[in-house]
Amino acid sequence: MLAHTLPARRTVKGMRLVWRHAPLVSDDPVVVWQGVLEARGLDERDSFFAPRLADLPDPFAMRDMDVAASRVAEAVRAGEPIHVFGDFDCDGVCGTAILVEALHAAGGRVSCSIPHRADDGHGIGVSAVEQAHASGARLGISVDTGTTCFEACARARALGLDMIVSDHHLPEASLPPALAVLNPARADCGFAERRLCGTGVAFFLLMAAWRRLAGLGQRPAFDLRRLLDRVAVATVADVMDLLGVNRILVHHGLAQLNRTPSVGLRALLAVSRVRQPVDAEAIAFHLAPRINAAGRLAHGEQAMRLLATQDGAEAEQLAAELDQANRLRRRIEQETFKEAERKLGDDSVLAVYDRAWHAGVVGLVAGRLARKHGRPAAVGFVDGDGQHIRLSLRGRPGFHIGALLRACATHLRGFGGHAGAGGGTVAIESWPAFRAAFAEAVAEQAARVRDHLQLPVDGMLGLAALHHGLAVRLARFAPFGAGNRPCTWLLPEVQVVARKDLRGGVTRLVLGDGVRQVRAVSFQDASVRDHLLPGRKVSVLGSLQVDDWQGHARVQFVIEDLLGGEDAHGAG
């Protein structure tokens, strides 16, 4: 018999188990499936399982969209030069690519620029505005940036360059002096439940502009659905919740990515050796890191060219370059992480910088520190003038990086961010003051965090419940990602019957209960693998999926964590 209470002890990763919904304990796959539906308020025919583009919200429900769409339509019809101000990360380059491709296809005269991570940092520089104006631009559109770029927007206004900000980062108390500020995070907006990434906002701007042009009798022949593959890539890469509007966009973007991807993404899929069907996990672990590698080690324009090109040969060359850059990025990141750990030592304040560190990896290192220690981290490098530290911040569930940055604003020369990530600039002489403010802000948020080291469990299952039909039905909740994780199941006190270690840290196992056996796999590090010894009994946590490797559709359990236990003979 299965107990109806979760074990009180923590997992080997330090997580405390809690029920996600009402307790669900069963060895019957039908009961389990019905329990999952009931817990989420769904039924088999719910629209959640059939996302439709027709259910996307009206783009004109976003604040300032009316004036923005009208201005874009006017510029396209009049042949006015339009300049897109992008950003160097995956979201920024994807958004730049879709704006350039669509507006060009509509007959617009479009140019773009992307800042250099180390030389320029995030945001729109005043010099970039002046250069765009000097080249003849009369309309500027930002993507994934601009909400805190007050000086750049003011300079644009002074020059007579109309600026449309399309962004999703948290605003400050006031908005920049732009013609329109399209940002669901505005206090007076909330469009799409504030879940869109920068590319998502840009996509809705295009939807609105196409409708405005249609109303003027000049609807472009270009089908905006062609852009959904890059909208999906950006949404997953920026770790946005895959619920509501994002679920619809990513669902259809993945369909296109598998069916008719853009020329650039087709080449990137090839060098990444991604197996079909491409899912959100493939974006997160294969496509996004290679797209980001350009902005991290060289220049984001390289990735933007890949995502916008229509030339197959050029795409293959650019994809190969990004693949090589990603290999180099992994090596530099590992070296920097080890050095950051050494510099921090036992310090509980995860704020650290070094003059020698590469601008392209500090955000990744901050993320690794945050995951390892369970609290936000700020990692920086010294910029070219030798007087300022450029910081990247990453958080953990329950913390809000954007709010942390606002709490430290008096010590920052500029900043931007949202719940999970952000960045800013601090003068070297202000570092001690910033570090103290950062420590205080983290402590204040930590006091309000209920217990961010919790692992929600959907159910406790016997091996008889691990049926192929259940795995197929659970896959209907895809695309999986932030805000929509696969169901987490606890298999209590199962025996490790067999184990085989493969290359790349992959461990394949057979688990049994004395009557039944099930295939399992672990991609975890030694903290988990070292407990998975043949003959030992363990309580494992993970997800159920269909493994179609080599054409055989078999059920397997993907182990994410575990509770220690006794081996089959009762030894410790």
N, C-alpha and C positions, 0 to 999 in steps of 0.2 A: 504494500500500500504506500502511496505517495503522501507525504506530510502536506498540510495545507498552509504551513507557515514557512517563510523564507529563512535560511540560516542567518544567524546574527553575525557570524564572523565575516571579516572583509575578504575580498579576493586577493590574489597575489599582486594585483596592480593597486591595491589599497582602496578599492571601491566597496561601498556598503550597498547591499541589495535592497531595493524597494519595489513594490508592485507598481507597474505603470498604470494599471486600471484596477478593477476588482480582481481578487485572486482567481487564477485559472489553473487548475491542476487536473490533468487527465492523461490517459494513454489511448484515447480514441480520437483519431484525426478529424472526424466529423464534428465532435464536440468542441475540439480546439478551434476549428475554422469558424463555427457559429459563435463561439465565445469572443474571437477577435472582432468579428463584424459587430456584435452587440456592444462591445467595449468602445468601439469607435463611432457608434451610431450610424452604421452603414448597412446596406443590403447588397445582394449580388448585382442588382440592376442600377446601383447608384452611379450618378454622373462622375463621381470621383474616379471610377475605373474606366471611364471613356472621356478623357479631356477633349474639349472641342474649342477650336479657335473662335467659334461664334460666341463663346462664353467669355471672351476677353472683355474687360470693361471699356467703356467709351473713353478714348484718349482725351476728349475735351473735358472730362471730369477732373483732369489734373490742373492744378493752379497755373495760370499764365499760359496754358496751352493755346488758347484762342489767338492771342497776339503772336505767339511764337510760330504757329502753323501758318498764319496769314503772312508773316514776314518771310518765311521760307518760300512760300508759294510765290510771293511777289518777286523775290530774288531770282527764282528759277525762270519765271515768265519774262522778266526783264533782262536776263542774261547778266545779272550783277555777279561779280566775283564773290565766292563764298569761301571762307577759310575755317577749317575744322581744327580746333585745339584739342589734341588727344592726351593720353597719358601712356606711360611705358609698361604698365602691367597688362596682364591678359585681358582684363575687362576694358581697359583704355584702348588697347590696339584693336580689339574686336569691334568696339563701338566706333572707332575712327574708320575702320574698314567698311562697315555697313553704311555709314553716312556717305563716305566718298563714293562707294559703288552705286548706291541708290540715287543720290543726287546727280551724279554724272549720267546715269542711265536716263534720268528725267530731263536731261538737257541742261543741267546746271554747270556752271564753271566753278570747279571745286579744287582747292588746294588743301594741304594739311601740314601740321607739324606736331612732333612728339618730343617732349623734353628729354634730355639725357639725365639718367638717374643720379650720377655723381656730380655732374657740372651744374645741373639746373634744379634737380629735386622735383617733388610733386608740385602741381599747380601751374597756373598760367603766368609766365613772366611778363613784365612790362615790355621788355625788349622783343618778346615774341609778338606782342600786340603791335608794336611799332613796325616790325618787319612785315607783318601781314598787311597792315595799312599801306605801307610803302609799296607793296607789290600790287596794290589796287583793290584789295578786299574791302567790301562795304558791309558785309555781314559775317560775323564770327559765331561759330557754334562750338561750345565746349562739350566734351563727353568724359564722364567719370571724373570731372574736376570742375573748379570754378566757384563753388559755393563760398569759399573763404578767400577768394582772390579779389579783394577790394581794390587794391592799387591797379591791377590790370584792367578791371572793369571800368574804373574811373578814367584811366588813360584812354581806353577805347571810346568812352563817351565823349571825352574832350576832342578826340580825333574825328568824330563823326562815324565811327565804326559801331554799328548796332551789334550788341552782344547778346546771344541767347545762351544761358547756362543750362546744360542738361547734366545732372549729377545725382548722386544718392547719399553723399556723405552728410553728416550732421551739420546743420548751420550754426552760426554763432547767434548772438541776441538779435542782430540785424542782418539783412541780406545785402549782397553787393549791388551797386548801381548799374544793373543790367537792364536791357529791354525786357527780358523775361527770365525768370529763374524757375526752371522745371526741376523740381526736387520733391519726391514724395515724403522726404523726411522733414519738410517744412512743418512748423507747428500748425499752420492753417491749411494743410493739404491732407496727407495721409493716404494718397492714392495707392491702390493695390496693397493696402495694409502695410505700406512702407517696406515692402520686400524686394523691390526691383534693384538690380545692379545698374551701373551706369549705362551699359549697352542696352539693357531693357528700357530705360528711360528714352534713349535715343531711338529705339525701335518704335515706341509709342509716338514720338515726335514725327517720325516718318509716316506712320499711319494717319496721323492728323493732317499732315501736309498733303498727303495723297488725296484725302477727302476734300480738303480745301481746293486743290487743283481740279478735282473732278467737278466740284461745284462751279468752277469757272470754265468748264468745258474743255479742260486740258489734263485729264487724268492720264498719268504715265502708264505706258504698257508694261513697265517693269513690275513683276510680281514680288511683293515684299516677302512672301513666304520663302523665297530663295535665301533669305538672310537668317533664317531660324537656326541653321546649324551653328552659326557664330554666336547668336543670342544664347543658345544652350551652352556652348563652351564657356562663354563669359559668366553666365549665371552660376554654373557649377564651380568654375575656377575661383570666383569671388565668395564662395561658401554661403550663398544665399539660401534661405529656407525654400525647399522644393515643395511648396504648398500653394494653393490658390492660383494666382496668375502665373507664378513661376512653374508650377506643375504643368500647366497647359503649354507654356513656351518650351520647356525642356522636353516634354513628351513629343511634341511635333518636331523640335529641333533634332532629337535623336533619330526620329524616323527619317528625316532628310539626310542626316549624317550617315545612316546605313544604306540609304537608297541612292541619293544623288548629292554627295557632298560637294562643296566648292572645290575648285581646282587645287587651292592651297591646302585645304584640310585633307583632301585625298592623298596628296603627297606626304603630308605629315603622318597620316595613318600608316602609310607604307613603311616609312623609316622607323616608326614606333613599334611596328610588328604587332599591332593590335588585332586580336581575333574578333571576328563577327559573332554575334551582333555587338556593336559598340554601345556601351552603357555609360551611365554617369561616372562610374568608377574608372573607366578607361579615360574619360576626360580628365578626371582629377589626378590620376597617377601617370598618365602617358602624354596626353596632348598639352594640358596646361603647363606642366613644368618646362616643356620644350619651347612653348610660346613665350613664357616668362624669361627663359634663359637669355633671349636676345636683349631685353631691357636690363637684365642683371649684369651681364658681362660685356655687352657691346652697346647696341642702341636699339630701342624699341621699334624704330622705323623698319628694321630688318623683318620683324615679325608682322608688322602692318602690311608690308609689301607682299609677304607670303599670303596673308589672309585676303588680300584684295586682287591678286594677280589673276589673269585669265590665260596665262601662258604656262603650259605644262612643263616645259623644260626649265623655265625660271623657277617654278614651284619646286621641282625636284632638287635644284641646286640650293635654294633657300632652306628647304626642309632638311637637307643633309647638313647644312651649316648650323642650323638650330640644334640638331641632334648632337653634333660635336660640342657645341657650346654647353649643352646640358650635361654632358659627361664631365667637362671641366668644372662646371658649377658644383656638381656633387662632391668632387674632391676638395675644392676650396671650402665648401660649407662644412665638411667634416673636420677639416683642420681648424677652422674658426670656432666651431662649437667646442672642441677640446680646449682651445686657448681661453674661451670665455668661462668655461667651467673652472679652469685653473685660476683665473683672475678673481672670480667670485669666491672661491673657497667655501667657507661656511656662512657667508653673508646671506641673510634671508631676503635682502632687497635685490631683486633681479634687474639691476640697472648697471650697464657696463659698456665701455667703449674702448677703442684702440685706434691709434693713428694708422696702423698698418692694415686694418681690416678692409675688405672689399665691400663697396657699397651694395653690390648685387646680392650678397648673402646674409646681411645683418637681419633682415626680416625673417628669413628661414631659421636662423640661429635663435632669434627671439621666440619663434614658435616652438622649437625643440625644447628650449629652457622652460617655457610655460607648460608644455605637456608633461615634462619630467617632474616639475616641482608643484604643479597644480595651482599656479597663480600667475598674474601678468608679468611680462618681461619687456624691458626696453634695452635694445642693443644698438650701438651707433658707431659711426666712423667720422673722421675729421675731414671736412670738405677742403676744397682747394686753397682757400684763403688761410687755412691753418688756425682760424679763430672760432669756428663753429662746429658743433657736433650735429650730424644728421641722424635722427633716431627713427627706428622702426619698432613699433609696439605690437605685441600679440597677447591675446588673453585666453581665458578658460571659461567654460560654461558658468554663468552666474555673474561674471564680471562684464563691465562695459568700457571698452577702450576709449571711445569717444568722450564719455563722461570723465574718465581719468585725465585725458588731455585738457579738457576744459578746467579741471581742478588745478592743473599745473600751468595754466595759460600765462600767468604773470612772469613765468620764467622762460617762456618760449617766444621765439621770433616769428613763428608761424606754425600752424598745425592743421591736421584734418584727420578724420577717422569715423568709424562706425562701431558697432558692438564688438566685433571680433578682432579688428586690426586698425592701425593708424600710424601716423608718423608726424614728426615735428623737428624743429631746429632750435638748438639751445647754444648760447655762447659758452665757451669753455669756462670762463670765470663764473658763470651761473650754474655750473654743473652741481656743486654741492647743494645749492638751494633747490635745484630741480629734483635732485635725488631724494632730498628730505620730503619735498612736497609729494613726489611720486609714492614714497613709502607710506605717507599718511593717507593718501587717496586710496591706495590698495588696501590698507588696513580698514579704512572706513567702509569700502565696498565689501570686504571679506566679512565684516560684522553683520552685514545684511544678507549675505549669501546663505541660504538655508543649509545646504551641505553639498557643495559642488562636486564632491567625490562620491556621488551616488550613481548606481547603475540600475536604471529602470528595467524590470523583468516583466515580459508579457505573459509568461506562463511557465509552469514546472511540468515537464513532460516525461512520460515513460517512453522507452524505445519503440513500443508498438504504435505510438502516435506519429513517428517519423515516416510518413507515407508519401509516395511520389505525388499523389493527388493533392495533398496538403502543400507540398513544396511548390507545385505549379500554381495553386491558388494564392499563396503568399507572394509569389512573384508579381501578381497583379498590382501590388502596392507600389511598384517601381514607377518612375525613377526614384532611386534611393539617394539620400544625401542629407545635408543639414535640414533639420526640422522634420525629416521623414526617413528615419533610420529603419533598417529591416527589423522585424520582430526579434527580440532577444529572449532566448529560451534557456532554462536551467535544466540540465540532465543530471539528476542527483545520483551519486554513488554508482557510477558505471566503471567497468573494468577496462583498462587498456589491454586489449588482447594482442595487438601487433602494432609495430611501429617501423616506419622506413623514412630515413632522413634523405632529402633530395638537395640538389644545389639551390643556392639562393635563399637559404633559411626556411625552406618549405619542408614540413613534416606531414607525412600521410599516416593515418592510423586506422585501426579497427577497434571500435568500442563495443562492449557487450554487457548484458545483464544476466548471463547464465542461460538465457533462452534465445534471445535475439541478438543480432549484431548489426552495426551500422558503420558505414565508411565515414571518416572524418579527416579534416585537414587543418593545419595550423600554419599561419604565416607570421606568428609572433616571435619575439626574441627569447633569449634564454630564460628570462624570468618565468615564462610560461612553459617552454619546451622542457626545461629540466624537471618538471613535475610529471610529464607525460611518459612515464617509464612502463614498459611491459609488466603486467602483473599487478600494477598499482590501481587502487580505486580512487577516482577523483570525481568531483562534481564540476562539470564543465558548463560554460556559458558561451552562447554564440547564436548563429542563425542557421536556418535550414534552407538549402537550395538544391536545384537540379544541376548536376555536373554533367555537361555534354561533351567533355573532353574525348577526342577520338571518335565522336559520333555515338557514344553510349550515354543515354540519358538515365543517370542514376542519382539517387538521393545521396547527399553528403551533408554533414554537419560541419560548419566552419567555426572553429574554436577561437574565441576572442579573449577569453579570460577563464579563470577557474578558481575553485576553492580547493585547498589541499585536503587530503584524506588518507585513509589507511589503504595498504595494498590488499590484494585478494586474500592474503593469509593472516591479516590482522596486524601485521607489523607496522611500525610507525613510518 
